[in-house]
Every structure is written in C-alpha cells, then in structure tokens.
Amino acid sequence: MRPHLSFFALLAVAAALPVGNLGCASREYVRGADDPTVDAPAMSTSLDKDDIQRTLQTLLNQLRDSPVMTEWRTRAGQGDRQTVAIAPFFNETTEHIDPQLDAMLSETETWLVNSGIARVISHERQEDTIRQVEGAQRPIFDPRHIPQYGKQMGVKYFITGKVGASDERTVDARRVQYFIFMQVIDSETSEIRWQQRAFVTKAVR
C-alpha cells in the first residue's frame, strides 16, 4: 500500500501547484500616478508619504511666517543671505522611522534652497565637520556642540528637530501618537529662535 500512498501524495502536491501559481498571477502592480487611491490607506503605524507631506505643510508654513524667516528675507534683500544647515532629527521613539525623517529633512532642504532666502550647507560638508568635532568614524550630530559645528562650517543657523511618540495598546488594537518638533537654533548662542510642532496619529485595529 505504501507505493500507492506515495503516488497519491505526489498527485495532491501536483494538483496544488497550479492553484498557487494562479494566486500569484492574480496579483497586480499598481502605479500611484495611475491610481491615486494607492497612497491613501495607511499600511502600518510608521510614517508614510502622506504623513510627511501633512507634517511639513504645517511646520514649513509656520516657519515661512516666523520672525526669524522675516529676518532672513530682510538680510537677503540687502545682499546678506544667512548661512543655514539642515541637521538630523532625533528619533526618540521605538519606531523605525529614520528613513522617513531623512526624507523630511531632504524636503526641508529643498524648500529652503528654492526659497532663495538663505545659503544652505550640504550634508557632506556637515558630516566631515561633525566627524572632526566628535572624533568618530561615524559622525552623530550632538546639539550640545552646535557652537563648534557652526564655527567650523561658518553656519549661523541650524534647522533640526526631534520626534517623540505615545505608544498605547489594548487587547485588539494599537495606537501610536507622534509629536514632531522642528526648530531653528542660533549656532553662536544656542538660542532657539523658532520652534513648532505637528501631530500624527497612526493605529492598527
């Protein structure tokens, strides 16, 4: 009987293969430009493109109307553009959102460069300076050393920030509330010249 059982077992495996292949063939790749609903749903409790766009719209609109930005415009009109560097955000959450925070910084950098109001220092130059100050192979921005960074790079202001979160769970649900802060720091005095916050809530239930 054993040969017959093996034969029927092989038939069962063979019969299952086409079903699996059909299941894979039924999947479809979709381009967001063709179907705007692709970007709409939340896929996780992490930050996504929609969260980043909404957050930056809130923060950069407030920065645009801030006194420090008005000062930069006035100086630019006099031919004296301030030198600004975009420094890394601090992720104080347990979420793996560092790539999203880097994207947020790049968007901020692009926005500031296109404004024409300030001179923006590249990330590559910042890394070299941070490495010199911190004496490390892998440089990590330390806000306590902003005066040293600013002096070596010739930077007057740093735009940076931090992200915190409240993570709550129940038996069948989880909610993460993000608190995203952005600030402008004077490199000479370490004074916070501007700071605002935005909120993002994600949940799975």
C-alpha positions as protocol buffer text, in pm:
chain_id: "A"
residue {
  index: 1
  type: MET
  ca { x: 0 y: 0 z: 0 }
}
residue {
  index: 2
  type: ARG
  ca { x: 285 y: 239 z: 62 }
}
residue {
  index: 3
  type: PRO
  ca { x: 367 y: 290 z: -310 }
}
residue {
  index: 4
  type: HIS
  ca { x: 3 y: 382 z: -373 }
}
residue {
  index: 5
  type: LEU
  ca { x: 4 y: 630 z: -84 }
}
residue {
  index: 6
  type: SER
  ca { x: 319 y: 795 z: -215 }
}
residue {
  index: 7
  type: PHE
  ca { x: 167 y: 816 z: -560 }
}
residue {
  index: 8
  type: PHE
  ca { x: -148 y: 982 z: -432 }
}
residue {
  index: 9
  type: ALA
  ca { x: 57 y: 1219 z: -217 }
}
residue {
  index: 10
  type: LEU
  ca { x: 250 y: 1328 z: -526 }
}
residue {
  index: 11
  type: LEU
  ca { x: -76 y: 1381 z: -712 }
}
residue {
  index: 12
  type: ALA
  ca { x: -200 y: 1605 z: -429 }
}
residue {
  index: 13
  type: VAL
  ca { x: 115 y: 1818 z: -444 }
}
residue {
  index: 14
  type: ALA
  ca { x: 95 y: 1845 z: -823 }
}
residue {
  index: 15
  type: ALA
  ca { x: -271 y: 1946 z: -804 }
}
residue {
  index: 16
  type: ALA
  ca { x: -190 y: 2219 z: -555 }
}
residue {
  index: 17
  type: LEU
  ca { x: 80 y: 2381 z: -768 }
}
residue {
  index: 18
  type: PRO
  ca { x: -142 y: 2536 z: -1035 }
}
residue {
  index: 19
  type: VAL
  ca { x: -361 y: 2689 z: -764 }
}
residue {
  index: 20
  type: GLY
  ca { x: -59 y: 2854 z: -606 }
}
residue {
  index: 21
  type: ASN
  ca { x: 63 y: 2983 z: -939 }
}
residue {
  index: 22
  type: LEU
  ca { x: -279 y: 3121 z: -1022 }
}
residue {
  index: 23
  type: GLY
  ca { x: -281 y: 3302 z: -688 }
}
residue {
  index: 24
  type: CYS
  ca { x: 50 y: 3471 z: -769 }
}
residue {
  index: 25
  type: ALA
  ca { x: -60 y: 3553 z: -1122 }
}
residue {
  index: 26
  type: SER
  ca { x: -369 y: 3731 z: -991 }
}
residue {
  index: 27
  type: ARG
  ca { x: -160 y: 3995 z: -810 }
}
residue {
  index: 28
  type: GLU
  ca { x: -124 y: 4331 z: -984 }
}
residue {
  index: 29
  type: TYR
  ca { x: 138 y: 4604 z: -955 }
}
residue {
  index: 30
  type: VAL
  ca { x: -19 y: 4949 z: -948 }
}
residue {
  index: 31
  type: ARG
  ca { x: 139 y: 5290 z: -1011 }
}
residue {
  index: 32
  type: GLY
  ca { x: 25 y: 5568 z: -781 }
}
residue {
  index: 33
  type: ALA
  ca { x: 13 y: 5815 z: -1070 }
}
residue {
  index: 34
  type: ASP
  ca { x: -247 y: 5593 z: -1239 }
}
residue {
  index: 35
  type: ASP
  ca { x: -446 y: 5513 z: -924 }
}
residue {
  index: 36
  type: PRO
  ca { x: -434 y: 5787 z: -656 }
}
residue {
  index: 37
  type: THR
  ca { x: -603 y: 5556 z: -405 }
}
residue {
  index: 38
  type: VAL
  ca { x: -277 y: 5359 z: -376 }
}
residue {
  index: 39
  type: ASP
  ca { x: -131 y: 5627 z: -146 }
}
residue {
  index: 40
  type: ALA
  ca { x: -447 y: 5675 z: 58 }
}
residue {
  index: 41
  type: PRO
  ca { x: -458 y: 5381 z: 303 }
}
residue {
  index: 42
  type: ALA
  ca { x: -222 y: 5352 z: 599 }
}
residue {
  index: 43
  type: MET
  ca { x: -13 y: 5033 z: 571 }
}
residue {
  index: 44
  type: SER
  ca { x: 146 y: 5041 z: 918 }
}
residue {
  index: 45
  type: THR
  ca { x: 191 y: 5254 z: 1231 }
}
residue {
  index: 46
  type: SER
  ca { x: 507 y: 5403 z: 1079 }
}
residue {
  index: 47
  type: LEU
  ca { x: 518 y: 5737 z: 894 }
}
residue {
  index: 48
  type: ASP
  ca { x: 437 y: 5741 z: 523 }
}
residue {
  index: 49
  type: LYS
  ca { x: 439 y: 5997 z: 241 }
}
residue {
  index: 50
  type: ASP
  ca { x: 104 y: 6143 z: 338 }
}
residue {
  index: 51
  type: ASP
  ca { x: 218 y: 6189 z: 699 }
}
residue {
  index: 52
  type: ILE
  ca { x: 539 y: 6359 z: 585 }
}
residue {
  index: 53
  type: GLN
  ca { x: 359 y: 6593 z: 346 }
}
residue {
  index: 54
  type: ARG
  ca { x: 99 y: 6695 z: 603 }
}
residue {
  index: 55
  type: THR
  ca { x: 362 y: 6748 z: 871 }
}
residue {
  index: 56
  type: LEU
  ca { x: 586 y: 6960 z: 650 }
}
residue {
  index: 57
  type: GLN
  ca { x: 292 y: 7163 z: 525 }
}
residue {
  index: 58
  type: THR
  ca { x: 214 y: 7253 z: 887 }
}
residue {
  index: 59
  type: LEU
  ca { x: 571 y: 7319 z: 1000 }
}
residue {
  index: 60
  type: LEU
  ca { x: 711 y: 7496 z: 693 }
}
residue {
  index: 61
  type: ASN
  ca { x: 408 y: 7723 z: 660 }
}
residue {
  index: 62
  type: GLN
  ca { x: 466 y: 7831 z: 1020 }
}
residue {
  index: 63
  type: LEU
  ca { x: 838 y: 7874 z: 957 }
}
residue {
  index: 64
  type: ARG
  ca { x: 763 y: 8086 z: 649 }
}
residue {
  index: 65
  type: ASP
  ca { x: 571 y: 8336 z: 864 }
}
residue {
  index: 66
  type: SER
  ca { x: 810 y: 8332 z: 1162 }
}
residue {
  index: 67
  type: PRO
  ca { x: 1015 y: 8634 z: 1277 }
}
residue {
  index: 68
  type: VAL
  ca { x: 1344 y: 8455 z: 1207 }
}
residue {
  index: 69
  type: MET
  ca { x: 1239 y: 8390 z: 845 }
}
residue {
  index: 70
  type: THR
  ca { x: 1137 y: 8755 z: 811 }
}
residue {
  index: 71
  type: GLU
  ca { x: 1485 y: 8848 z: 931 }
}
residue {
  index: 72
  type: TRP
  ca { x: 1641 y: 8618 z: 669 }
}
residue {
  index: 73
  type: ARG
  ca { x: 1431 y: 8779 z: 395 }
}
residue {
  index: 74
  type: THR
  ca { x: 1537 y: 9126 z: 503 }
}
residue {
  index: 75
  type: ARG
  ca { x: 1905 y: 9030 z: 501 }
}
residue {
  index: 76
  type: ALA
  ca { x: 1870 y: 8855 z: 164 }
}
residue {
  index: 77
  type: GLY
  ca { x: 1719 y: 9172 z: 23 }
}
residue {
  index: 78
  type: GLN
  ca { x: 2031 y: 9356 z: 141 }
}
residue {
  index: 79
  type: GLY
  ca { x: 2256 y: 9100 z: -27 }
}
residue {
  index: 80
  type: ASP
  ca { x: 2348 y: 8932 z: 301 }
}
residue {
  index: 81
  type: ARG
  ca { x: 2195 y: 8583 z: 293 }
}
residue {
  index: 82
  type: GLN
  ca { x: 2230 y: 8387 z: 618 }
}
residue {
  index: 83
  type: THR
  ca { x: 2408 y: 8051 z: 612 }
}
residue {
  index: 84
  type: VAL
  ca { x: 2187 y: 7762 z: 727 }
}
residue {
  index: 85
  type: ALA
  ca { x: 2245 y: 7388 z: 775 }
}
residue {
  index: 86
  type: ILE
  ca { x: 1978 y: 7118 z: 799 }
}
residue {
  index: 87
  type: ALA
  ca { x: 2073 y: 6890 z: 1090 }
}
residue {
  index: 88
  type: PRO
  ca { x: 1935 y: 6540 z: 1162 }
}
residue {
  index: 89
  type: PHE
  ca { x: 1612 y: 6488 z: 1353 }
}
residue {
  index: 90
  type: PHE
  ca { x: 1635 y: 6287 z: 1675 }
}
residue {
  index: 91
  type: ASN
  ca { x: 1415 y: 5980 z: 1679 }
}
residue {
  index: 92
  type: GLU
  ca { x: 1308 y: 5934 z: 2041 }
}
residue {
  index: 93
  type: THR
  ca { x: 1050 y: 5667 z: 1953 }
}
residue {
  index: 94
  type: THR
  ca { x: 1075 y: 5289 z: 1926 }
}
residue {
  index: 95
  type: GLU
  ca { x: 953 y: 5307 z: 1565 }
}
residue {
  index: 96
  type: HIS
  ca { x: 1196 y: 5252 z: 1276 }
}
residue {
  index: 97
  type: ILE
  ca { x: 1128 y: 5586 z: 1108 }
}
residue {
  index: 98
  type: ASP
  ca { x: 1482 y: 5715 z: 1042 }
}
residue {
  index: 99
  type: PRO
  ca { x: 1448 y: 5688 z: 661 }
}
residue {
  index: 100
  type: GLN
  ca { x: 1124 y: 5887 z: 678 }
}
residue {
  index: 101
  type: LEU
  ca { x: 1289 y: 6153 z: 894 }
}
residue {
  index: 102
  type: ASP
  ca { x: 1577 y: 6175 z: 644 }
}
residue {
  index: 103
  type: ALA
  ca { x: 1321 y: 6227 z: 367 }
}
residue {
  index: 104
  type: MET
  ca { x: 1160 y: 6501 z: 574 }
}
residue {
  index: 105
  type: LEU
  ca { x: 1496 y: 6675 z: 613 }
}
residue {
  index: 106
  type: SER
  ca { x: 1566 y: 6650 z: 239 }
}
residue {
  index: 107
  type: GLU
  ca { x: 1226 y: 6803 z: 163 }
}
residue {
  index: 108
  type: THR
  ca { x: 1301 y: 7086 z: 407 }
}
residue {
  index: 109
  type: GLU
  ca { x: 1642 y: 7141 z: 250 }
}
residue {
  index: 110
  type: THR
  ca { x: 1487 y: 7156 z: -99 }
}
residue {
  index: 111
  type: TRP
  ca { x: 1221 y: 7401 z: 21 }
}
residue {
  index: 112
  type: LEU
  ca { x: 1483 y: 7632 z: 176 }
}
residue {
  index: 113
  type: VAL
  ca { x: 1716 y: 7618 z: -125 }
}
residue {
  index: 114
  type: ASN
  ca { x: 1431 y: 7702 z: -363 }
}
residue {
  index: 115
  type: SER
  ca { x: 1323 y: 7994 z: -144 }
}
residue {
  index: 116
  type: GLY
  ca { x: 1649 y: 8173 z: -231 }
}
residue {
  index: 117
  type: ILE
  ca { x: 1647 y: 8333 z: 114 }
}
residue {
  index: 118
  type: ALA
  ca { x: 1946 y: 8155 z: 268 }
}
residue {
  index: 119
  type: ARG
  ca { x: 2268 y: 7978 z: 175 }
}
residue {
  index: 120
  type: VAL
  ca { x: 2230 y: 7608 z: 256 }
}
residue {
  index: 121
  type: ILE
  ca { x: 2530 y: 7391 z: 352 }
}
residue {
  index: 122
  type: SER
  ca { x: 2542 y: 7040 z: 202 }
}
residue {
  index: 123
  type: HIS
  ca { x: 2512 y: 6725 z: 414 }
}
residue {
  index: 124
  type: GLU
  ca { x: 2854 y: 6603 z: 301 }
}
residue {
  index: 125
  type: ARG
  ca { x: 3028 y: 6905 z: 448 }
}
residue {
  index: 126
  type: GLN
  ca { x: 2832 y: 6867 z: 771 }
}
residue {
  index: 127
  type: GLU
  ca { x: 2941 y: 6505 z: 814 }
}
residue {
  index: 128
  type: ASP
  ca { x: 3306 y: 6597 z: 776 }
}
residue {
  index: 129
  type: THR
  ca { x: 3274 y: 6871 z: 1037 }
}
residue {
  index: 130
  type: ILE
  ca { x: 3080 y: 6654 z: 1282 }
}
residue {
  index: 131
  type: ARG
  ca { x: 3344 y: 6383 z: 1246 }
}
residue {
  index: 132
  type: GLN
  ca { x: 3618 y: 6636 z: 1329 }
}
residue {
  index: 133
  type: VAL
  ca { x: 3433 y: 6767 z: 1635 }
}
residue {
  index: 134
  type: GLU
  ca { x: 3317 y: 6430 z: 1769 }
}
residue {
  index: 135
  type: GLY
  ca { x: 3631 y: 6237 z: 1674 }
}
residue {
  index: 136
  type: ALA
  ca { x: 3427 y: 5943 z: 1546 }
}
residue {
  index: 137
  type: GLN
  ca { x: 3432 y: 5744 z: 1225 }
}
residue {
  index: 138
  type: ARG
  ca { x: 3054 y: 5753 z: 1206 }
}
residue {
  index: 139
  type: PRO
  ca { x: 2953 y: 6110 z: 1290 }
}
residue {
  index: 140
  type: ILE
  ca { x: 2646 y: 6167 z: 1505 }
}
residue {
  index: 141
  type: PHE
  ca { x: 2507 y: 6519 z: 1540 }
}
residue {
  index: 142
  type: ASP
  ca { x: 2514 y: 6637 z: 1902 }
}
residue {
  index: 143
  type: PRO
  ca { x: 2313 y: 6957 z: 1969 }
}
residue {
  index: 144
  type: ARG
  ca { x: 2538 y: 7037 z: 2265 }
}
residue {
  index: 145
  type: HIS
  ca { x: 2820 y: 7102 z: 2017 }
}
residue {
  index: 146
  type: ILE
  ca { x: 2629 y: 7333 z: 1783 }
}
residue {
  index: 147
  type: PRO
  ca { x: 2865 y: 7628 z: 1851 }
}
residue {
  index: 148
  type: GLN
  ca { x: 3165 y: 7417 z: 1741 }
}
residue {
  index: 149
  type: TYR
  ca { x: 2984 y: 7295 z: 1429 }
}
residue {
  index: 150
  type: GLY
  ca { x: 2875 y: 7644 z: 1338 }
}
residue {
  index: 151
  type: LYS
  ca { x: 3222 y: 7790 z: 1383 }
}
residue {
  index: 152
  type: GLN
  ca { x: 3392 y: 7530 z: 1165 }
}
residue {
  index: 153
  type: MET
  ca { x: 3128 y: 7537 z: 890 }
}
residue {
  index: 154
  type: GLY
  ca { x: 3062 y: 7909 z: 900 }
}
residue {
  index: 155
  type: VAL
  ca { x: 2695 y: 7835 z: 971 }
}
residue {
  index: 156
  type: LYS
  ca { x: 2479 y: 8089 z: 1151 }
}
residue {
  index: 157
  type: TYR
  ca { x: 2167 y: 7875 z: 1196 }
}
residue {
  index: 158
  type: PHE
  ca { x: 2074 y: 7508 z: 1220 }
}
residue {
  index: 159
  type: ILE
  ca { x: 1730 y: 7370 z: 1137 }
}
residue {
  index: 160
  type: THR
  ca { x: 1675 y: 7050 z: 1332 }
}
residue {
  index: 161
  type: GLY
  ca { x: 1414 y: 6874 z: 1541 }
}
residue {
  index: 162
  type: LYS
  ca { x: 1303 y: 6566 z: 1727 }
}
residue {
  index: 163
  type: VAL
  ca { x: 1024 y: 6311 z: 1724 }
}
residue {
  index: 164
  type: GLY
  ca { x: 859 y: 6155 z: 2027 }
}
residue {
  index: 165
  type: ALA
  ca { x: 564 y: 5919 z: 2049 }
}
residue {
  index: 166
  type: SER
  ca { x: 300 y: 5783 z: 2281 }
}
residue {
  index: 167
  type: ASP
  ca { x: 250 y: 5411 z: 2213 }
}
residue {
  index: 168
  type: GLU
  ca { x: -66 y: 5256 z: 2361 }
}
residue {
  index: 169
  type: ARG
  ca { x: -209 y: 4905 z: 2323 }
}
residue {
  index: 170
  type: THR
  ca { x: -524 y: 4719 z: 2409 }
}
residue {
  index: 171
  type: VAL
  ca { x: -607 y: 4354 z: 2358 }
}
residue {
  index: 172
  type: ASP
  ca { x: -702 y: 4404 z: 1993 }
}
residue {
  index: 173
  type: ALA
  ca { x: -565 y: 4746 z: 1895 }
}
residue {
  index: 174
  type: ARG
  ca { x: -255 y: 4964 z: 1896 }
}
residue {
  index: 175
  type: ARG
  ca { x: -220 y: 5342 z: 1861 }
}
residue {
  index: 176
  type: VAL
  ca { x: 94 y: 5549 z: 1808 }
}
residue {
  index: 177
  type: GLN
  ca { x: 72 y: 5927 z: 1853 }
}
residue {
  index: 178
  type: TYR
  ca { x: 373 y: 6112 z: 1708 }
}
residue {
  index: 179
  type: PHE
  ca { x: 489 y: 6452 z: 1832 }
}
residue {
  index: 180
  type: ILE
  ca { x: 713 y: 6610 z: 1567 }
}
residue {
  index: 181
  type: PHE
  ca { x: 910 y: 6920 z: 1661 }
}
residue {
  index: 182
  type: MET
  ca { x: 1112 y: 7145 z: 1427 }
}
residue {
  index: 183
  type: GLN
  ca { x: 1335 y: 7427 z: 1548 }
}
residue {
  index: 184
  type: VAL
  ca { x: 1582 y: 7691 z: 1431 }
}
residue {
  index: 185
  type: ILE
  ca { x: 1889 y: 7728 z: 1654 }
}
residue {
  index: 186
  type: ASP
  ca { x: 2139 y: 8014 z: 1653 }
}
residue {
  index: 187
  type: SER
  ca { x: 2481 y: 7847 z: 1631 }
}
residue {
  index: 188
  type: GLU
  ca { x: 2661 y: 8128 z: 1815 }
}
residue {
  index: 189
  type: THR
  ca { x: 2438 y: 8140 z: 2121 }
}
residue {
  index: 190
  type: SER
  ca { x: 2250 y: 7803 z: 2102 }
}
residue {
  index: 191
  type: GLU
  ca { x: 1932 y: 8009 z: 2137 }
}
residue {
  index: 192
  type: ILE
  ca { x: 1618 y: 7852 z: 1991 }
}
residue {
  index: 193
  type: ARG
  ca { x: 1494 y: 8123 z: 1755 }
}
residue {
  index: 194
  type: TRP
  ca { x: 1186 y: 7932 z: 1640 }
}
residue {
  index: 195
  type: GLN
  ca { x: 1011 y: 7608 z: 1729 }
}
residue {
  index: 196
  type: GLN
  ca { x: 681 y: 7448 z: 1632 }
}
residue {
  index: 197
  type: ARG
  ca { x: 522 y: 7105 z: 1646 }
}
residue {
  index: 198
  type: ALA
  ca { x: 292 y: 6883 z: 1443 }
}
residue {
  index: 199
  type: PHE
  ca { x: 98 y: 6573 z: 1539 }
}
residue {
  index: 200
  type: VAL
  ca { x: 43 y: 6245 z: 1355 }
}
residue {
  index: 201
  type: THR
  ca { x: -166 y: 5955 z: 1484 }
}
residue {
  index: 202
  type: LYS
  ca { x: -148 y: 5602 z: 1341 }
}
residue {
  index: 203
  type: ALA
  ca { x: -336 y: 5296 z: 1461 }
}
residue {
  index: 204
  type: VAL
  ca { x: -399 y: 4930 z: 1385 }
}
residue {
  index: 205
  type: ARG
  ca { x: -729 y: 4778 z: 1498 }
}
